[in-house]
Amino acid sequence: MGCTPDLITLFEELKTGITSSPVLARFDPDKPTFLKTDWSAKDMGWILMQPADDKESQLATKLFKYTGECQFVLSMNVAQLKPIFFGSRSCNDMERKYHSFTGEGAC
């Protein structure tokens, strides 16, 4: 089977998709790190995130470092966080019985 125009287009779309934001970024020890979690009685997941490199995110990083005020991800038009690491797993029998507060903490 040869490379048809449709296959070439699909390849280019996939290549753009995996090399464009949001892809995993390298950990930067000089930036603050945030952990986002989600838990249900079946599964739990987490994302380790750090500030993006755009102007708004850099300003929000400075504000966070000096005042503790977090301006990240309040809306899609402001400072953003980029993913560093993803993880998830199924809950075991005991974890399925957790209250949601405990489950989020277990993440």
Phi and psi restraints in degrees (range 20) as a CNS / XPLOR table:
assign (resid 1 and name C) (resid 2 and name N)
       (resid 2 and name CA) (resid 2 and name C) 1.0 -88.5 20.0 2
assign (resid 2 and name N) (resid 2 and name CA)
       (resid 2 and name C) (resid 3 and name N) 1.0 175.4 20.0 2
assign (resid 2 and name C) (resid 3 and name N)
       (resid 3 and name CA) (resid 3 and name C) 1.0 -83.5 20.0 2
assign (resid 3 and name N) (resid 3 and name CA)
       (resid 3 and name C) (resid 4 and name N) 1.0 106.7 20.0 2
assign (resid 3 and name C) (resid 4 and name N)
       (resid 4 and name CA) (resid 4 and name C) 1.0 -84.1 20.0 2
assign (resid 4 and name N) (resid 4 and name CA)
       (resid 4 and name C) (resid 5 and name N) 1.0 161.5 20.0 2
assign (resid 4 and name C) (resid 5 and name N)
       (resid 5 and name CA) (resid 5 and name C) 1.0 -56.1 20.0 2
assign (resid 5 and name N) (resid 5 and name CA)
       (resid 5 and name C) (resid 6 and name N) 1.0 -36.0 20.0 2
assign (resid 5 and name C) (resid 6 and name N)
       (resid 6 and name CA) (resid 6 and name C) 1.0 -64.9 20.0 2
assign (resid 6 and name N) (resid 6 and name CA)
       (resid 6 and name C) (resid 7 and name N) 1.0 -40.7 20.0 2
assign (resid 6 and name C) (resid 7 and name N)
       (resid 7 and name CA) (resid 7 and name C) 1.0 -67.6 20.0 2
assign (resid 7 and name N) (resid 7 and name CA)
       (resid 7 and name C) (resid 8 and name N) 1.0 -38.8 20.0 2
assign (resid 7 and name C) (resid 8 and name N)
       (resid 8 and name CA) (resid 8 and name C) 1.0 -64.4 20.0 2
assign (resid 8 and name N) (resid 8 and name CA)
       (resid 8 and name C) (resid 9 and name N) 1.0 -43.0 20.0 2
assign (resid 8 and name C) (resid 9 and name N)
       (resid 9 and name CA) (resid 9 and name C) 1.0 -62.7 20.0 2
assign (resid 9 and name N) (resid 9 and name CA)
       (resid 9 and name C) (resid 10 and name N) 1.0 -44.5 20.0 2
assign (resid 9 and name C) (resid 10 and name N)
       (resid 10 and name CA) (resid 10 and name C) 1.0 -60.9 20.0 2
assign (resid 10 and name N) (resid 10 and name CA)
       (resid 10 and name C) (resid 11 and name N) 1.0 -43.7 20.0 2
assign (resid 10 and name C) (resid 11 and name N)
       (resid 11 and name CA) (resid 11 and name C) 1.0 -59.8 20.0 2
assign (resid 11 and name N) (resid 11 and name CA)
       (resid 11 and name C) (resid 12 and name N) 1.0 -44.9 20.0 2
assign (resid 11 and name C) (resid 12 and name N)
       (resid 12 and name CA) (resid 12 and name C) 1.0 -64.4 20.0 2
assign (resid 12 and name N) (resid 12 and name CA)
       (resid 12 and name C) (resid 13 and name N) 1.0 -38.7 20.0 2
assign (resid 12 and name C) (resid 13 and name N)
       (resid 13 and name CA) (resid 13 and name C) 1.0 -64.8 20.0 2
assign (resid 13 and name N) (resid 13 and name CA)
       (resid 13 and name C) (resid 14 and name N) 1.0 -43.5 20.0 2
assign (resid 13 and name C) (resid 14 and name N)
       (resid 14 and name CA) (resid 14 and name C) 1.0 -63.9 20.0 2
assign (resid 14 and name N) (resid 14 and name CA)
       (resid 14 and name C) (resid 15 and name N) 1.0 -42.8 20.0 2
assign (resid 14 and name C) (resid 15 and name N)
       (resid 15 and name CA) (resid 15 and name C) 1.0 -61.3 20.0 2
assign (resid 15 and name N) (resid 15 and name CA)
       (resid 15 and name C) (resid 16 and name N) 1.0 -44.0 20.0 2
assign (resid 15 and name C) (resid 16 and name N)
       (resid 16 and name CA) (resid 16 and name C) 1.0 -64.9 20.0 2
assign (resid 16 and name N) (resid 16 and name CA)
       (resid 16 and name C) (resid 17 and name N) 1.0 -40.6 20.0 2
assign (resid 16 and name C) (resid 17 and name N)
       (resid 17 and name CA) (resid 17 and name C) 1.0 -63.5 20.0 2
assign (resid 17 and name N) (resid 17 and name CA)
       (resid 17 and name C) (resid 18 and name N) 1.0 -38.3 20.0 2
assign (resid 17 and name C) (resid 18 and name N)
       (resid 18 and name CA) (resid 18 and name C) 1.0 -89.4 20.0 2
assign (resid 18 and name N) (resid 18 and name CA)
       (resid 18 and name C) (resid 19 and name N) 1.0 -7.0 20.0 2
assign (resid 18 and name C) (resid 19 and name N)
       (resid 19 and name CA) (resid 19 and name C) 1.0 -112.6 20.0 2
assign (resid 19 and name N) (resid 19 and name CA)
       (resid 19 and name C) (resid 20 and name N) 1.0 6.2 20.0 2
assign (resid 19 and name C) (resid 20 and name N)
       (resid 20 and name CA) (resid 20 and name C) 1.0 -109.8 20.0 2
assign (resid 20 and name N) (resid 20 and name CA)
       (resid 20 and name C) (resid 21 and name N) 1.0 162.9 20.0 2
assign (resid 20 and name C) (resid 21 and name N)
       (resid 21 and name CA) (resid 21 and name C) 1.0 -64.3 20.0 2
assign (resid 21 and name N) (resid 21 and name CA)
       (resid 21 and name C) (resid 22 and name N) 1.0 141.7 20.0 2
assign (resid 21 and name C) (resid 22 and name N)
       (resid 22 and name CA) (resid 22 and name C) 1.0 -95.8 20.0 2
assign (resid 22 and name N) (resid 22 and name CA)
       (resid 22 and name C) (resid 23 and name N) 1.0 108.5 20.0 2
assign (resid 22 and name C) (resid 23 and name N)
       (resid 23 and name CA) (resid 23 and name C) 1.0 -108.3 20.0 2
assign (resid 23 and name N) (resid 23 and name CA)
       (resid 23 and name C) (resid 24 and name N) 1.0 166.1 20.0 2
assign (resid 23 and name C) (resid 24 and name N)
       (resid 24 and name CA) (resid 24 and name C) 1.0 -63.8 20.0 2
assign (resid 24 and name N) (resid 24 and name CA)
       (resid 24 and name C) (resid 25 and name N) 1.0 134.5 20.0 2
assign (resid 24 and name C) (resid 25 and name N)
       (resid 25 and name CA) (resid 25 and name C) 1.0 -102.4 20.0 2
assign (resid 25 and name N) (resid 25 and name CA)
       (resid 25 and name C) (resid 26 and name N) 1.0 162.3 20.0 2
assign (resid 25 and name C) (resid 26 and name N)
       (resid 26 and name CA) (resid 26 and name C) 1.0 -75.1 20.0 2
assign (resid 26 and name N) (resid 26 and name CA)
       (resid 26 and name C) (resid 27 and name N) 1.0 142.8 20.0 2
assign (resid 26 and name C) (resid 27 and name N)
       (resid 27 and name CA) (resid 27 and name C) 1.0 -64.4 20.0 2
assign (resid 27 and name N) (resid 27 and name CA)
       (resid 27 and name C) (resid 28 and name N) 1.0 134.8 20.0 2
assign (resid 27 and name C) (resid 28 and name N)
       (resid 28 and name CA) (resid 28 and name C) 1.0 -118.7 20.0 2
assign (resid 28 and name N) (resid 28 and name CA)
       (resid 28 and name C) (resid 29 and name N) 1.0 110.2 20.0 2
assign (resid 28 and name C) (resid 29 and name N)
       (resid 29 and name CA) (resid 29 and name C) 1.0 -65.7 20.0 2
assign (resid 29 and name N) (resid 29 and name CA)
       (resid 29 and name C) (resid 30 and name N) 1.0 -12.5 20.0 2
assign (resid 29 and name C) (resid 30 and name N)
       (resid 30 and name CA) (resid 30 and name C) 1.0 -87.7 20.0 2
assign (resid 30 and name N) (resid 30 and name CA)
       (resid 30 and name C) (resid 31 and name N) 1.0 -7.5 20.0 2
assign (resid 30 and name C) (resid 31 and name N)
       (resid 31 and name CA) (resid 31 and name C) 1.0 -103.9 20.0 2
assign (resid 31 and name N) (resid 31 and name CA)
       (resid 31 and name C) (resid 32 and name N) 1.0 150.7 20.0 2
assign (resid 31 and name C) (resid 32 and name N)
       (resid 32 and name CA) (resid 32 and name C) 1.0 -66.0 20.0 2
assign (resid 32 and name N) (resid 32 and name CA)
       (resid 32 and name C) (resid 33 and name N) 1.0 153.2 20.0 2
assign (resid 32 and name C) (resid 33 and name N)
       (resid 33 and name CA) (resid 33 and name C) 1.0 -120.1 20.0 2
assign (resid 33 and name N) (resid 33 and name CA)
       (resid 33 and name C) (resid 34 and name N) 1.0 136.3 20.0 2
assign (resid 33 and name C) (resid 34 and name N)
       (resid 34 and name CA) (resid 34 and name C) 1.0 -121.4 20.0 2
assign (resid 34 and name N) (resid 34 and name CA)
       (resid 34 and name C) (resid 35 and name N) 1.0 145.3 20.0 2
assign (resid 34 and name C) (resid 35 and name N)
       (resid 35 and name CA) (resid 35 and name C) 1.0 -117.6 20.0 2
assign (resid 35 and name N) (resid 35 and name CA)
       (resid 35 and name C) (resid 36 and name N) 1.0 120.7 20.0 2
assign (resid 35 and name C) (resid 36 and name N)
       (resid 36 and name CA) (resid 36 and name C) 1.0 -106.8 20.0 2
assign (resid 36 and name N) (resid 36 and name CA)
       (resid 36 and name C) (resid 37 and name N) 1.0 134.9 20.0 2
assign (resid 36 and name C) (resid 37 and name N)
       (resid 37 and name CA) (resid 37 and name C) 1.0 -128.7 20.0 2
assign (resid 37 and name N) (resid 37 and name CA)
       (resid 37 and name C) (resid 38 and name N) 1.0 159.0 20.0 2
assign (resid 37 and name C) (resid 38 and name N)
       (resid 38 and name CA) (resid 38 and name C) 1.0 -148.9 20.0 2
assign (resid 38 and name N) (resid 38 and name CA)
       (resid 38 and name C) (resid 39 and name N) 1.0 136.7 20.0 2
assign (resid 38 and name C) (resid 39 and name N)
       (resid 39 and name CA) (resid 39 and name C) 1.0 -133.5 20.0 2
assign (resid 39 and name N) (resid 39 and name CA)
       (resid 39 and name C) (resid 40 and name N) 1.0 142.5 20.0 2
assign (resid 39 and name C) (resid 40 and name N)
       (resid 40 and name CA) (resid 40 and name C) 1.0 -137.7 20.0 2
assign (resid 40 and name N) (resid 40 and name CA)
       (resid 40 and name C) (resid 41 and name N) 1.0 172.3 20.0 2
assign (resid 40 and name C) (resid 41 and name N)
       (resid 41 and name CA) (resid 41 and name C) 1.0 -66.0 20.0 2
assign (resid 41 and name N) (resid 41 and name CA)
       (resid 41 and name C) (resid 42 and name N) 1.0 -13.7 20.0 2
assign (resid 41 and name C) (resid 42 and name N)
       (resid 42 and name CA) (resid 42 and name C) 1.0 -100.5 20.0 2
assign (resid 42 and name N) (resid 42 and name CA)
       (resid 42 and name C) (resid 43 and name N) 1.0 -41.9 20.0 2
assign (resid 42 and name C) (resid 43 and name N)
       (resid 43 and name CA) (resid 43 and name C) 1.0 -141.7 20.0 2
assign (resid 43 and name N) (resid 43 and name CA)
       (resid 43 and name C) (resid 44 and name N) 1.0 164.3 20.0 2
assign (resid 43 and name C) (resid 44 and name N)
       (resid 44 and name CA) (resid 44 and name C) 1.0 -138.2 20.0 2
assign (resid 44 and name N) (resid 44 and name CA)
       (resid 44 and name C) (resid 45 and name N) 1.0 151.0 20.0 2
assign (resid 44 and name C) (resid 45 and name N)
       (resid 45 and name CA) (resid 45 and name C) 1.0 -146.3 20.0 2
assign (resid 45 and name N) (resid 45 and name CA)
       (resid 45 and name C) (resid 46 and name N) 1.0 158.8 20.0 2
assign (resid 45 and name C) (resid 46 and name N)
       (resid 46 and name CA) (resid 46 and name C) 1.0 -150.2 20.0 2
assign (resid 46 and name N) (resid 46 and name CA)
       (resid 46 and name C) (resid 47 and name N) 1.0 153.7 20.0 2
assign (resid 46 and name C) (resid 47 and name N)
       (resid 47 and name CA) (resid 47 and name C) 1.0 -134.6 20.0 2
assign (resid 47 and name N) (resid 47 and name CA)
       (resid 47 and name C) (resid 48 and name N) 1.0 126.2 20.0 2
assign (resid 47 and name C) (resid 48 and name N)
       (resid 48 and name CA) (resid 48 and name C) 1.0 -91.7 20.0 2
assign (resid 48 and name N) (resid 48 and name CA)
       (resid 48 and name C) (resid 49 and name N) 1.0 128.1 20.0 2
assign (resid 48 and name C) (resid 49 and name N)
       (resid 49 and name CA) (resid 49 and name C) 1.0 -134.1 20.0 2
assign (resid 49 and name N) (resid 49 and name CA)
       (resid 49 and name C) (resid 50 and name N) 1.0 154.3 20.0 2
assign (resid 49 and name C) (resid 50 and name N)
       (resid 50 and name CA) (resid 50 and name C) 1.0 -136.9 20.0 2
assign (resid 50 and name N) (resid 50 and name CA)
       (resid 50 and name C) (resid 51 and name N) 1.0 159.8 20.0 2
assign (resid 50 and name C) (resid 51 and name N)
       (resid 51 and name CA) (resid 51 and name C) 1.0 -58.7 20.0 2
assign (resid 51 and name N) (resid 51 and name CA)
       (resid 51 and name C) (resid 52 and name N) 1.0 145.1 20.0 2
assign (resid 51 and name C) (resid 52 and name N)
       (resid 52 and name CA) (resid 52 and name C) 1.0 -71.7 20.0 2
assign (resid 52 and name N) (resid 52 and name CA)
       (resid 52 and name C) (resid 53 and name N) 1.0 178.3 20.0 2
assign (resid 52 and name C) (resid 53 and name N)
       (resid 53 and name CA) (resid 53 and name C) 1.0 -101.4 20.0 2
assign (resid 53 and name N) (resid 53 and name CA)
       (resid 53 and name C) (resid 54 and name N) 1.0 4.7 20.0 2
assign (resid 53 and name C) (resid 54 and name N)
       (resid 54 and name CA) (resid 54 and name C) 1.0 -72.8 20.0 2
assign (resid 54 and name N) (resid 54 and name CA)
       (resid 54 and name C) (resid 55 and name N) 1.0 166.7 20.0 2
assign (resid 54 and name C) (resid 55 and name N)
       (resid 55 and name CA) (resid 55 and name C) 1.0 -58.1 20.0 2
assign (resid 55 and name N) (resid 55 and name CA)
       (resid 55 and name C) (resid 56 and name N) 1.0 -45.8 20.0 2
assign (resid 55 and name C) (resid 56 and name N)
       (resid 56 and name CA) (resid 56 and name C) 1.0 -62.0 20.0 2
assign (resid 56 and name N) (resid 56 and name CA)
       (resid 56 and name C) (resid 57 and name N) 1.0 -40.6 20.0 2
assign (resid 56 and name C) (resid 57 and name N)
       (resid 57 and name CA) (resid 57 and name C) 1.0 -69.1 20.0 2
assign (resid 57 and name N) (resid 57 and name CA)
       (resid 57 and name C) (resid 58 and name N) 1.0 -37.4 20.0 2
assign (resid 57 and name C) (resid 58 and name N)
       (resid 58 and name CA) (resid 58 and name C) 1.0 -64.3 20.0 2
assign (resid 58 and name N) (resid 58 and name CA)
       (resid 58 and name C) (resid 59 and name N) 1.0 -41.9 20.0 2
assign (resid 58 and name C) (resid 59 and name N)
       (resid 59 and name CA) (resid 59 and name C) 1.0 -64.8 20.0 2
assign (resid 59 and name N) (resid 59 and name CA)
       (resid 59 and name C) (resid 60 and name N) 1.0 -41.5 20.0 2
assign (resid 59 and name C) (resid 60 and name N)
       (resid 60 and name CA) (resid 60 and name C) 1.0 -66.2 20.0 2
assign (resid 60 and name N) (resid 60 and name CA)
       (resid 60 and name C) (resid 61 and name N) 1.0 -33.9 20.0 2
assign (resid 60 and name C) (resid 61 and name N)
       (resid 61 and name CA) (resid 61 and name C) 1.0 -64.2 20.0 2
assign (resid 61 and name N) (resid 61 and name CA)
       (resid 61 and name C) (resid 62 and name N) 1.0 -44.4 20.0 2
assign (resid 61 and name C) (resid 62 and name N)
       (resid 62 and name CA) (resid 62 and name C) 1.0 -61.6 20.0 2
assign (resid 62 and name N) (resid 62 and name CA)
       (resid 62 and name C) (resid 63 and name N) 1.0 -45.4 20.0 2
assign (resid 62 and name C) (resid 63 and name N)
       (resid 63 and name CA) (resid 63 and name C) 1.0 -59.3 20.0 2
assign (resid 63 and name N) (resid 63 and name CA)
       (resid 63 and name C) (resid 64 and name N) 1.0 -44.5 20.0 2
assign (resid 63 and name C) (resid 64 and name N)
       (resid 64 and name CA) (resid 64 and name C) 1.0 -63.3 20.0 2
assign (resid 64 and name N) (resid 64 and name CA)
       (resid 64 and name C) (resid 65 and name N) 1.0 -43.4 20.0 2
assign (resid 64 and name C) (resid 65 and name N)
       (resid 65 and name CA) (resid 65 and name C) 1.0 -64.8 20.0 2
assign (resid 65 and name N) (resid 65 and name CA)
       (resid 65 and name C) (resid 66 and name N) 1.0 -37.1 20.0 2
assign (resid 65 and name C) (resid 66 and name N)
       (resid 66 and name CA) (resid 66 and name C) 1.0 -93.3 20.0 2
assign (resid 66 and name N) (resid 66 and name CA)
       (resid 66 and name C) (resid 67 and name N) 1.0 -25.6 20.0 2
assign (resid 66 and name C) (resid 67 and name N)
       (resid 67 and name CA) (resid 67 and name C) 1.0 -122.0 20.0 2
assign (resid 67 and name N) (resid 67 and name CA)
       (resid 67 and name C) (resid 68 and name N) 1.0 -18.1 20.0 2
assign (resid 67 and name C) (resid 68 and name N)
       (resid 68 and name CA) (resid 68 and name C) 1.0 84.4 20.0 2
assign (resid 68 and name N) (resid 68 and name CA)
       (resid 68 and name C) (resid 69 and name N) 1.0 -2.7 20.0 2
assign (resid 68 and name C) (resid 69 and name N)
       (resid 69 and name CA) (resid 69 and name C) 1.0 -78.3 20.0 2
assign (resid 69 and name N) (resid 69 and name CA)
       (resid 69 and name C) (resid 70 and name N) 1.0 127.6 20.0 2
assign (resid 69 and name C) (resid 70 and name N)
       (resid 70 and name CA) (resid 70 and name C) 1.0 -103.1 20.0 2
assign (resid 70 and name N) (resid 70 and name CA)
       (resid 70 and name C) (resid 71 and name N) 1.0 117.1 20.0 2
assign (resid 70 and name C) (resid 71 and name N)
       (resid 71 and name CA) (resid 71 and name C) 1.0 -105.2 20.0 2
assign (resid 71 and name N) (resid 71 and name CA)
       (resid 71 and name C) (resid 72 and name N) 1.0 8.8 20.0 2
assign (resid 71 and name C) (resid 72 and name N)
       (resid 72 and name CA) (resid 72 and name C) 1.0 -80.5 20.0 2
assign (resid 72 and name N) (resid 72 and name CA)
       (resid 72 and name C) (resid 73 and name N) 1.0 140.1 20.0 2
assign (resid 72 and name C) (resid 73 and name N)
       (resid 73 and name CA) (resid 73 and name C) 1.0 54.8 20.0 2
assign (resid 73 and name N) (resid 73 and name CA)
       (resid 73 and name C) (resid 74 and name N) 1.0 37.6 20.0 2
assign (resid 73 and name C) (resid 74 and name N)
       (resid 74 and name CA) (resid 74 and name C) 1.0 -80.2 20.0 2
assign (resid 74 and name N) (resid 74 and name CA)
       (resid 74 and name C) (resid 75 and name N) 1.0 -28.9 20.0 2
assign (resid 74 and name C) (resid 75 and name N)
       (resid 75 and name CA) (resid 75 and name C) 1.0 -155.0 20.0 2
assign (resid 75 and name N) (resid 75 and name CA)
       (resid 75 and name C) (resid 76 and name N) 1.0 173.0 20.0 2
assign (resid 75 and name C) (resid 76 and name N)
       (resid 76 and name CA) (resid 76 and name C) 1.0 -76.7 20.0 2
assign (resid 76 and name N) (resid 76 and name CA)
       (resid 76 and name C) (resid 77 and name N) 1.0 -7.5 20.0 2
assign (resid 76 and name C) (resid 77 and name N)
       (resid 77 and name CA) (resid 77 and name C) 1.0 -104.5 20.0 2
assign (resid 77 and name N) (resid 77 and name CA)
       (resid 77 and name C) (resid 78 and name N) 1.0 13.6 20.0 2
assign (resid 77 and name C) (resid 78 and name N)
       (resid 78 and name CA) (resid 78 and name C) 1.0 -126.5 20.0 2
assign (resid 78 and name N) (resid 78 and name CA)
       (resid 78 and name C) (resid 79 and name N) 1.0 -164.7 20.0 2
assign (resid 78 and name C) (resid 79 and name N)
       (resid 79 and name CA) (resid 79 and name C) 1.0 -51.7 20.0 2
assign (resid 79 and name N) (resid 79 and name CA)
       (resid 79 and name C) (resid 80 and name N) 1.0 136.8 20.0 2
assign (resid 79 and name C) (resid 80 and name N)
       (resid 80 and name CA) (resid 80 and name C) 1.0 -123.1 20.0 2
assign (resid 80 and name N) (resid 80 and name CA)
       (resid 80 and name C) (resid 81 and name N) 1.0 157.2 20.0 2
assign (resid 80 and name C) (resid 81 and name N)
       (resid 81 and name CA) (resid 81 and name C) 1.0 -106.6 20.0 2
assign (resid 81 and name N) (resid 81 and name CA)
       (resid 81 and name C) (resid 82 and name N) 1.0 145.6 20.0 2
assign (resid 81 and name C) (resid 82 and name N)
       (resid 82 and name CA) (resid 82 and name C) 1.0 -113.8 20.0 2
assign (resid 82 and name N) (resid 82 and name CA)
       (resid 82 and name C) (resid 83 and name N) 1.0 145.6 20.0 2
assign (resid 82 and name C) (resid 83 and name N)
       (resid 83 and name CA) (resid 83 and name C) 1.0 -72.4 20.0 2
assign (resid 83 and name N) (resid 83 and name CA)
       (resid 83 and name C) (resid 84 and name N) 1.0 139.0 20.0 2
assign (resid 83 and name C) (resid 84 and name N)
       (resid 84 and name CA) (resid 84 and name C) 1.0 -109.3 20.0 2
assign (resid 84 and name N) (resid 84 and name CA)
       (resid 84 and name C) (resid 85 and name N) 1.0 -36.6 20.0 2
assign (resid 84 and name C) (resid 85 and name N)
       (resid 85 and name CA) (resid 85 and name C) 1.0 -155.7 20.0 2
assign (resid 85 and name N) (resid 85 and name CA)
       (resid 85 and name C) (resid 86 and name N) 1.0 139.5 20.0 2
assign (resid 85 and name C) (resid 86 and name N)
       (resid 86 and name CA) (resid 86 and name C) 1.0 -115.2 20.0 2
assign (resid 86 and name N) (resid 86 and name CA)
       (resid 86 and name C) (resid 87 and name N) 1.0 150.2 20.0 2
assign (resid 86 and name C) (resid 87 and name N)
       (resid 87 and name CA) (resid 87 and name C) 1.0 -155.2 20.0 2
assign (resid 87 and name N) (resid 87 and name CA)
       (resid 87 and name C) (resid 88 and name N) 1.0 153.4 20.0 2
assign (resid 87 and name C) (resid 88 and name N)
       (resid 88 and name CA) (resid 88 and name C) 1.0 -162.2 20.0 2
assign (resid 88 and name N) (resid 88 and name CA)
       (resid 88 and name C) (resid 89 and name N) 1.0 160.6 20.0 2
assign (resid 88 and name C) (resid 89 and name N)
       (resid 89 and name CA) (resid 89 and name C) 1.0 -165.9 20.0 2
assign (resid 89 and name N) (resid 89 and name CA)
       (resid 89 and name C) (resid 90 and name N) 1.0 164.3 20.0 2
assign (resid 89 and name C) (resid 90 and name N)
       (resid 90 and name CA) (resid 90 and name C) 1.0 -76.8 20.0 2
assign (resid 90 and name N) (resid 90 and name CA)
       (resid 90 and name C) (resid 91 and name N) 1.0 150.6 20.0 2
assign (resid 90 and name C) (resid 91 and name N)
       (resid 91 and name CA) (resid 91 and name C) 1.0 -79.0 20.0 2
assign (resid 91 and name N) (resid 91 and name CA)
       (resid 91 and name C) (resid 92 and name N) 1.0 145.7 20.0 2
assign (resid 91 and name C) (resid 92 and name N)
       (resid 92 and name CA) (resid 92 and name C) 1.0 -83.0 20.0 2
assign (resid 92 and name N) (resid 92 and name CA)
       (resid 92 and name C) (resid 93 and name N) 1.0 177.9 20.0 2
assign (resid 92 and name C) (resid 93 and name N)
       (resid 93 and name CA) (resid 93 and name C) 1.0 -58.4 20.0 2
assign (resid 93 and name N) (resid 93 and name CA)
       (resid 93 and name C) (resid 94 and name N) 1.0 -41.2 20.0 2
assign (resid 93 and name C) (resid 94 and name N)
       (resid 94 and name CA) (resid 94 and name C) 1.0 -69.6 20.0 2
assign (resid 94 and name N) (resid 94 and name CA)
       (resid 94 and name C) (resid 95 and name N) 1.0 -41.2 20.0 2
assign (resid 94 and name C) (resid 95 and name N)
       (resid 95 and name CA) (resid 95 and name C) 1.0 -65.0 20.0 2
assign (resid 95 and name N) (resid 95 and name CA)
       (resid 95 and name C) (resid 96 and name N) 1.0 -27.2 20.0 2
assign (resid 95 and name C) (resid 96 and name N)
       (resid 96 and name CA) (resid 96 and name C) 1.0 -65.6 20.0 2
assign (resid 96 and name N) (resid 96 and name CA)
       (resid 96 and name C) (resid 97 and name N) 1.0 -19.6 20.0 2
assign (resid 96 and name C) (resid 97 and name N)
       (resid 97 and name CA) (resid 97 and name C) 1.0 -94.0 20.0 2
assign (resid 97 and name N) (resid 97 and name CA)
       (resid 97 and name C) (resid 98 and name N) 1.0 -3.2 20.0 2
assign (resid 97 and name C) (resid 98 and name N)
       (resid 98 and name CA) (resid 98 and name C) 1.0 -63.9 20.0 2
assign (resid 98 and name N) (resid 98 and name CA)
       (resid 98 and name C) (resid 99 and name N) 1.0 149.3 20.0 2
assign (resid 98 and name C) (resid 99 and name N)
       (resid 99 and name CA) (resid 99 and name C) 1.0 -69.0 20.0 2
assign (resid 99 and name N) (resid 99 and name CA)
       (resid 99 and name C) (resid 100 and name N) 1.0 156.0 20.0 2
assign (resid 99 and name C) (resid 100 and name N)
       (resid 100 and name CA) (resid 100 and name C) 1.0 -59.6 20.0 2
assign (resid 100 and name N) (resid 100 and name CA)
       (resid 100 and name C) (resid 101 and name N) 1.0 -37.1 20.0 2
assign (resid 100 and name C) (resid 101 and name N)
       (resid 101 and name CA) (resid 101 and name C) 1.0 -61.6 20.0 2
assign (resid 101 and name N) (resid 101 and name CA)
       (resid 101 and name C) (resid 102 and name N) 1.0 -45.2 20.0 2
assign (resid 101 and name C) (resid 102 and name N)
       (resid 102 and name CA) (resid 102 and name C) 1.0 -67.0 20.0 2
assign (resid 102 and name N) (resid 102 and name CA)
       (resid 102 and name C) (resid 103 and name N) 1.0 -40.5 20.0 2
assign (resid 102 and name C) (resid 103 and name N)
       (resid 103 and name CA) (resid 103 and name C) 1.0 -61.7 20.0 2
assign (resid 103 and name N) (resid 103 and name CA)
       (resid 103 and name C) (resid 104 and name N) 1.0 -44.3 20.0 2
assign (resid 103 and name C) (resid 104 and name N)
       (resid 104 and name CA) (resid 104 and name C) 1.0 -61.0 20.0 2
assign (resid 104 and name N) (resid 104 and name CA)
       (resid 104 and name C) (resid 105 and name N) 1.0 -39.7 20.0 2
assign (resid 104 and name C) (resid 105 and name N)
       (resid 105 and name CA) (resid 105 and name C) 1.0 -66.8 20.0 2
assign (resid 105 and name N) (resid 105 and name CA)
       (resid 105 and name C) (resid 106 and name N) 1.0 -33.0 20.0 2
assign (resid 105 and name C) (resid 106 and name N)
       (resid 106 and name CA) (resid 106 and name C) 1.0 -68.9 20.0 2
assign (resid 106 and name N) (resid 106 and name CA)
       (resid 106 and name C) (resid 107 and name N) 1.0 -26.5 20.0 2
